[in-house]
């Protein structure tokens, strides 16, 4: 082989290797290595499997890891997301903590998002990041049945061995949906979460708007309908809710209640125990040990919100999760 052909062969090999590495990186920058093939069985004749999307921001690394351990099960799949306000060092540290757990290394079912998104409660960025997380989980794992979103301030009230949940749907309450707004995070502005425009828009007549809890449990077929389906309804509603102030309280609810094949598959519960002011504010109260008995007796699968390492979490670990 001549010198020129050797040089071209070397260049082609290096380019091909770089492409393969780039494709692997695009799925998840930090993944748990699988030490042996999974022996977990999925399907209609086996218990359901869950795909958990767990997210947080700066200072939430330890809470996310504790929450992961609390909801971990070899049957499930997990995607962890520290937003852009967290440091890359925190992401590496979270990955190191994940890979330090022998069971997680063995089953290889936990990934950490390597290229994070901005997260804000207002605007449409949360819907965008949730859809991105669902798309990743659909692509990397074909075995899960239900998609669950958790924040770093959530915590389970049941073990994963007894978890058996359905889709969340509409809770009735009043929100203003027709003011035109934009999320600053779409444009990269950081001074405030949103800015309000002066224009108003009419109530849509092509679909009905439904609202409810932002905390949802969604089936795999429904998310496939939203992300890879041929119907334009999810994309039409996504364009509408891009400019809704609390889009995560209406997007999935409106899609599922306007889609004939899914509108009769809803359950009116978000599976969470929370204590609100009256009238409710933007966030529920922080729960503590004085709320433990009522929280446990509620029958909810999860509760929110908790401060980092609050003693009530130790009580849940000891009396419920380790029982």
C-alpha positions in Angstrom: 0.0 0.0 0.0 1.4 3.4 -1.0 2.1 6.2 1.4 -0.8 8.2 0.1 -3.2 5.3 0.5 -2.0 4.6 4.0 -2.5 8.2 4.9 -6.1 8.2 3.5 -6.8 4.9 5.3 -5.6 6.4 8.6 -7.7 9.5 8.1 -10.8 7.5 7.2 -10.4 5.3 10.2 -9.9 8.2 12.6 -13.0 10.0 11.2 -15.1 6.8 11.4 -14.1 6.3 15.0 -14.8 9.9 15.9 -18.3 9.6 14.4 -19.0 6.4 16.4 -17.9 8.2 19.6 -20.0 11.2 18.9 -23.1 9.1 18.3 -22.5 7.3 21.6 -22.0 10.6 23.4 -25.3 12.0 22.0 -27.4 9.4 23.8 -25.9 10.2 27.2 -22.6 11.6 28.2 -22.5 9.6 31.4 -24.0 6.1 31.4 -23.8 3.2 33.9 -21.7 0.4 32.3 -23.7 -2.9 32.2 -21.5 -5.7 33.6 -23.7 -8.5 32.4 -26.8 -9.0 30.3 -30.0 -8.1 32.1 -32.0 -11.0 33.5 -35.1 -8.8 34.0 -38.1 -9.8 31.9 -40.6 -7.3 30.5 -43.9 -7.7 28.8 -47.6 -8.3 29.3 -47.1 -11.3 31.6 -44.6 -9.5 33.9 -45.0 -6.6 36.4 -44.9 -3.1 34.8 -41.6 -1.2 34.5 -41.2 2.5 35.0 -39.0 5.1 33.3 -38.1 7.8 35.8 -37.0 11.3 34.7 -35.5 12.9 37.8 -34.3 16.5 37.5 -32.9 19.3 39.6 -30.6 22.3 39.5 -27.7 23.8 41.3 -27.2 22.3 44.8 -29.5 19.3 44.0 -26.9 16.7 43.2 -27.1 14.9 46.6 -30.9 15.1 46.7 -31.2 13.5 43.2 -28.9 10.7 44.2 -30.8 10.0 47.4 -34.1 10.1 45.5 -32.6 7.7 42.9 -31.7 5.2 45.6 -35.2 5.5 47.1 -36.9 4.6 43.8 -34.3 2.3 42.3 -35.3 -1.1 41.0 -33.5 -3.3 38.4 -36.8 -3.4 36.3 -36.9 0.3 35.8 -35.0 2.9 33.7 -33.7 6.2 35.1 -32.6 9.4 33.4 -31.0 12.1 35.7 -30.8 15.7 34.7 -28.9 18.5 36.4 -29.9 21.8 34.6 -27.4 24.3 33.2 -27.1 26.2 36.5 -25.4 23.2 38.0 -21.7 22.8 37.4 -20.1 20.1 35.2 -18.2 19.0 38.3 -21.6 18.3 39.9 -22.6 16.2 36.9 -19.4 14.2 37.1 -19.8 13.8 40.8 -23.4 12.6 40.4 -22.2 10.1 37.7 -19.4 8.8 40.1 -22.0 8.3 42.8 -24.3 6.4 40.5 -21.5 4.2 39.3 -20.4 3.5 42.9 -23.5 1.4 43.5 -22.9 -2.3 42.5 -26.5 -3.0 41.5 -26.6 0.0 39.2 -23.3 -1.0 37.6 -24.6 -4.5 37.1 -27.9 -3.6 35.5 -26.7 -0.5 33.7 -30.1 1.2 33.8 -29.2 4.7 35.0 -28.0 7.6 32.7 -27.1 11.1 33.4 -27.8 13.8 30.9 -24.4 15.2 29.7 -25.7 18.2 27.7 -28.1 19.8 30.1 -31.0 22.2 29.4 -32.2 25.3 31.3 -35.1 24.6 33.6 -37.7 27.1 34.8 -41.1 26.6 36.3 -42.7 29.2 34.0 -42.8 29.1 30.2 -42.4 26.1 27.9 -38.9 24.9 28.7 -40.1 22.2 31.1 -42.3 20.7 28.4 -39.4 20.8 26.0 -37.0 19.1 28.4 -39.6 16.5 29.5 -40.3 15.6 25.8 -36.5 15.3 25.2 -36.1 13.1 28.2 -39.0 10.9 27.1 -37.5 10.7 23.6 -34.2 9.6 25.0 -35.8 6.9 27.2 -37.9 5.6 24.3 -34.8 5.3 22.2 -32.5 3.6 24.7 -34.9 1.2 26.4 -37.9 -0.7 24.9 -39.0 -2.4 28.1 -40.6 0.3 30.2 -44.4 0.9 30.4 -44.9 4.1 32.3 -43.0 7.4 32.4 -42.8 9.3 35.7 -41.3 12.8 36.3 -39.8 13.6 39.7 -38.0 16.6 41.0 -35.2 16.6 43.5 -37.7 17.7 46.2 -39.9 14.7 45.7 -39.7 11.4 47.6 -41.6 8.0 47.4 -44.0 6.8 50.0 -44.1 3.2 48.7 -41.4 0.8 47.6 -40.9 -0.1 44.0 -42.0 -3.6 44.6 -45.5 -2.5 45.3 -45.7 0.4 42.8 -48.7 0.1 40.5 -49.7 3.4 38.9 -51.8 4.8 36.1 -51.8 8.0 34.0 -52.5 11.3 35.7 -55.0 13.6 34.0 -57.0 16.7 34.6 -57.5 18.3 38.0 -60.0 21.1 37.8 -58.9 24.6 38.8 -58.8 28.0 37.2 -55.7 29.3 35.3 -55.5 32.0 32.8 -54.3 30.4 29.5 -54.9 33.0 26.9 -52.3 35.6 27.7 -49.5 35.5 25.1 -46.2 34.9 26.9 -42.7 33.8 26.0 -40.1 31.9 28.0 -36.9 33.8 28.3 -34.9 30.5 28.5 -35.8 29.8 24.9 -33.8 33.0 24.0 -31.1 32.6 26.6 -32.1 35.6 28.7 -31.5 35.1 32.4 -32.9 38.2 34.1 -36.4 36.9 34.6 -38.2 33.7 33.8 -40.7 35.2 31.3 -41.8 38.4 29.6 -45.4 39.3 28.9 -46.4 40.5 25.5 -49.3 43.0 25.0 -51.1 40.8 22.3 -54.0 38.6 23.3 -55.3 35.6 21.4 -58.7 34.0 21.0 -59.7 30.8 22.6 -58.9 28.0 20.1 -61.7 26.3 18.3 -59.7 23.4 16.8 -59.2 21.8 20.3 -60.2 22.2 23.9 -57.8 23.2 26.6 -57.5 21.1 29.7 -55.4 21.9 32.8 -54.3 20.0 35.8 -51.3 19.0 37.9 -47.8 19.4 36.4 -46.9 16.0 37.9 -47.9 13.3 35.5 -47.6 9.6 34.9 -47.8 8.8 31.2 -48.0 5.6 29.3 -45.5 4.5 26.7 -48.0 4.4 23.9 -49.2 7.9 24.7 -45.6 9.3 24.6 -44.9 7.5 21.3 -48.1 9.2 20.0 -46.7 12.6 21.2 -43.1 12.2 20.0 -43.0 9.8 17.0 -46.7 9.5 16.0 -48.1 10.7 12.6 -51.0 12.8 14.1 -50.4 16.5 14.1 -52.4 17.1 17.3 -49.4 16.9 19.7 -47.4 19.3 17.6 -50.3 21.7 17.1 -50.8 21.8 20.9 -47.1 22.1 21.5 -47.0 25.3 19.3 -50.0 26.7 21.3 -48.6 25.9 24.7 -45.1 27.3 23.8 -46.7 30.6 24.8 -48.6 29.6 27.9 -47.3 30.7 31.2 -47.6 27.3 32.9 -47.5 25.0 30.0 -46.7 21.9 32.0 -50.1 22.2 33.7 -51.9 21.9 30.4 -49.9 20.4 27.5 -50.1 16.7 28.2 -53.6 17.0 29.7 -54.9 18.7 26.5 -53.3 16.2 24.2 -54.7 13.2 26.0 -58.2 14.7 26.4 -58.4 15.7 22.7 -57.0 12.4 21.3 -59.9 9.9 20.7 -57.7 6.9 21.3 -56.5 8.2 24.7 -59.2 10.4 26.2 -60.9 7.5 28.0 -57.6 6.2 29.5 -57.2 8.9 32.2 -57.2 8.8 36.0 -57.8 12.0 37.9 -54.8 11.8 40.3 -51.2 13.0 40.3 -50.3 10.4 43.0 -48.7 13.0 45.2 -49.3 14.2 48.7 -48.9 18.0 49.1 -50.1 20.7 51.5 -51.2 23.9 49.9 -52.2 27.3 51.2 -55.8 28.5 50.5 -55.9 29.8 47.9 -52.9 27.8 46.7 -49.6 29.6 45.9 -47.0 28.6 43.4 -45.4 25.9 45.5 -46.7 23.6 48.3 -45.4 23.7 51.9 -42.2 22.0 52.8 -43.1 18.8 54.6 -41.5 17.8 58.0 -41.9 15.3 60.8 -45.2 16.8 62.0 -46.7 15.8 58.6 -45.5 12.2 58.6 -48.6 10.4 59.9 -51.0 12.3 57.6 -48.6 11.9 54.7 -48.4 8.1 55.1 -52.1 7.7 55.6 -52.9 9.6 52.4 -52.2 6.5 50.2 -50.2 8.6 47.8 -47.2 7.1 45.9 -45.0 10.3 46.3 -44.9 13.4 48.4 -43.4 16.9 47.9 -41.7 19.1 48.8 -38.9 18.3 51.1 -35.8 20.2 52.3 -32.5 18.5 51.8 -31.8 15.7 54.3 -34.9 16.6 56.4 -35.4 14.2 59.2 -38.8 13.1 57.8 -36.9 11.5 54.9 -35.0 9.4 57.4 -38.4 8.3 58.8 -39.7 7.3 55.4 -36.5 5.4 54.7 -36.6 3.5 58.0 -40.4 2.9 58.4 -41.5 2.4 54.8 -38.7 1.9 52.2 -36.6 -0.4 54.4 -39.5 -2.3 55.9 
